[in-house]
Amino acid sequence: MVDRFLSEIKVYDLPITKGRLGNEGDGGYVVSMDHLALADNLYSFGIGDDVEFELDFLRLFPRAKAHLFDPTISKPPVHHERFCFERTGLGGHLQDGGIPWNTYPDSILKADVEWAEWEALLAIPFNRLRFSQVIVEFHVLHLEPRPGLSPYFTRLYRSLADRQNEQLFRLYGHAMVWMNAWYKCFHIHVNNSLPSVEVDGHVFPPLLEMSFLRNDLAGADIKPAIGPFPVPGLDFPNKKDRPDIINYFPLIKEG
């Protein structure tokens, strides 16, 4: 399941102009500057104490609105007249009865929701997946057996971890197939808050910041990206006290 998931991490070189919204660190993301003007509404899930991405978007488009969602805070860290805040999470809003998708079909979705992104994305009705751009930090978490146990309990925990990891990576793979059916990923960056991990013989970073453009906007002149990643001037380490992770794409190595 791990290799199937990793093989679905596909990044394309699109004929677009990339730019960065937000700060030069955690909370900043790469977008397609050519398509920002399509969106009058930004839906941002998981903002914490950083709304620089949202503020940059509103500075560019004085008539736009930023809809902010976060169940862990009582209000945004700063006030803005075009902020609309709800103290709630991602899941319920991506199903019927949530965001008025048909009213704002070219909105932008940004999500950093600490692993809740996987099931939430799969819950979007297929006829509602009309965001022009989707920016997500994916949390590719897995389970490891407890250290320091007897051989018997080491085997028991390993068996349990293996079964749970198979289910996790099946979920990850399904979500990525779903995204790839509707979008082309045009940028990937690794959050260096966690080091790379090894699962089933594959070494990869567990925190992936990915930017997607809807298929009908990506055009026909596309080809697989060859890097290099990270991109100087666009990508910056999320954590300044350690170096950025490099040479991470493609995530699955041949041979």
N, C-alpha and C positions, 0 to 999 in steps of 0.2 A: 504493500500500500504506500510505503514511503516513496519509492521510486516513481510510482504512478502520479502521486501528488507533485513531486518535484518536476516531473516532465511537463506538468500543466503550467508552470511558471514561465510564461512566454512574454518576451518584451520585444517591441517592434520599433523600428526607426521610421517615424512618420514625418511627412512634410509639414511640420508645424514649428512654431517658435515657442521654445520652453522658457518659462520664467519661474521665479520663486515668490510665493507669498508667505508672510510670516517672518519670524526671526531667523538668524543664522545659527540654528541649533534645534533642540526639541520643540516641535510645534510648527516648524516651517515645512512647507511642502512644495513640490514642483507641479506646475499646471501648464496647460496649453493656453498661452496668452491669446492666440488667434480666436479662441472659442469662448472666452470669458464673457464677452458682451451678449452672448445668447441668453445668459442666465440673469433674471431679475431677482432670483432668490437663491440663497445659500443655506443649506441645511447642515448644521455642524453638530455632531454628537460627540460628547466627551471633551469638554473644553478646559476643565480644571481652572487653573489660574492664568491661562494664556489665551488671549483672543487677538493676537497680532495678525494671524492669518485673516480673520474675519474683518478686522479693521482695515487691512490693506485692500481687501475686496471692496469694501464700502467706499474707500477713498477713490478707487478707480471708477466706481459707478454710483453717483450721488442719488439715483432713484432706486437702487436695489435695497433689499432687506436681508438681514442675517438672522436665521432662526436657530437659536442655541438650545441644546438639550444636555442636561447633566444631572443625574440623581444624587450626586455626591456633594453638590454645593447649593447654597440657598439663593445665590444671585451671581451674575457675571462679575468678574473682578473690576470692570470699569463700566460706566454707564454710557450708552449711546442711544440716541433717539430712534435709530433703525435696528436696534436689537429687539428680538422677540424671544423671551426666555421661558422655558418650561423645565421644571425639576423632574424630569423623567428620562428613561433610557431609550435605547434604540429599538428593541424588539417590537413593541406594540405599534410603533409608528410606521413600520415597513409592511404592515398588513392592511387589509381592507379596513377602512374607518380611521386611518391615520392621516398622514400628510395628503393634502388635496392634489395628487399627482396630475390629474387631468387639467387642473387650472394652471399649473406651472410645469409644463412637460420638459423644459430644458434646464431645470434647476441643477445646481451642483450639490453633490453629497460628499461630505467629509466625515470620516469616522475614525476615532481612536478610542475604542470602548473595551479594551482589556479582555479580549477573547470572545466577547459577545457578538462579534461581527459575523462569525461563520453561520450560525443558525439564522441570524437576522437577515442576512443577504439571501439565503435560500427561501426565506418566507415572503420575499417580494413577489406579488402576482406578476406573471410574465407580461401581461399587457400594461403593467404600471412601471416597468423598468425603462424610464425615459429620461433619466438624468443625462445631461450632456457630458459631464465629467464626474468621475467617482474617484475620490482619494481616500485610501484606507491604509491604516497600519494593521497588518495581519500578525496575530500572535500565534506562532506555530509551536505550541507547547506540547510536551509529552511527559510521560511518567517514567520514573526510574526506580528500581528496587531499593529498599533500605539497605545501607551498608552495615557491616559489623554483625550480621546475624549468623546463626548456625547454617550449615549446608542445607538442611531441610527447609528452613524458613527462607533462605536465600532463593532456593528453587521455587518455593511457593509464591514469593513476591515477584520473582521474575516472570512466572507464568501469568500472574494477574496483570502485571505491567504490559506484557506482550499483547494480551487480549484487549486491554483498554487502548493501547496505542494503535492497534489495528482499527478499532472503531473511530478513534480520533482522526487518523489520517484518511480514513474513508470519508469522513465528514469534510475534511479540508479539501480532498480531491473533488468531491461533488460541488462544493462551493466554487472552486476555481474553474471547473468545467462550465458551470452556470455563468460566471462572469465572462469567460472567454467566448461564450456564445453570443454575447451582446456587445462586448467592448474589446478594444485593443489596449493593452498596457503599453504605455510609451515611456515610462520611467520607473526605475526601482532604486531604492536606497535602503541600506541596512541601518537600523537603530543599534548603536554600539553599546547600549545599556547592558546587554547580555552577550557573552561570547558565543562562538559557534558551538554546536552540539553534534554528537555522532549518534545516529539512529539507524539500525539495520545496515551498518557499513557506509552510510552516507553522512558526510560532514556538511553542515549548512548553518546559516545564521537563523535564529528563531524569531526575529522581529523584522518584518519586511514592510517598508513603506512603498506603496505602489500607486501609481497614477494611471487612470484609464480614461479613454475617450470613446464615445459611442461609435459603433461600427459605421453608421451612415455618415458620420463626420470625419472618420479617419481617411476616407478616400481609397482609391485603388493602388496608388503608388506607395506601397509599403513593403518593407523587407525586415527580416529578423535583425534585431540590434546586436552589435558585436562589442559594444562598450567603447571606451573603458568606463567602468563604474567603480567608485563614485565619480561624478563629473565635476571637475574644478569650476568654481564660481557658482554652481547650482547646489551642490551637496556639501554639508558641513556635519561634523560629529555631533550627535545628540548630546553626548556627555563630553564636556571639555577636558575632563581630567584623564582621558585615555584616548589613544589614537582611533581614527575611524577604521572600520573593517574594510579591507580591500580584496579584490580578486574573488568576489563572491558570485559573479554571474558568468556562465549559467550555473544554477544551483546543483544540477545533476551532472556529474562528470562522466564522460565516455571513457571506455577502456578499462 
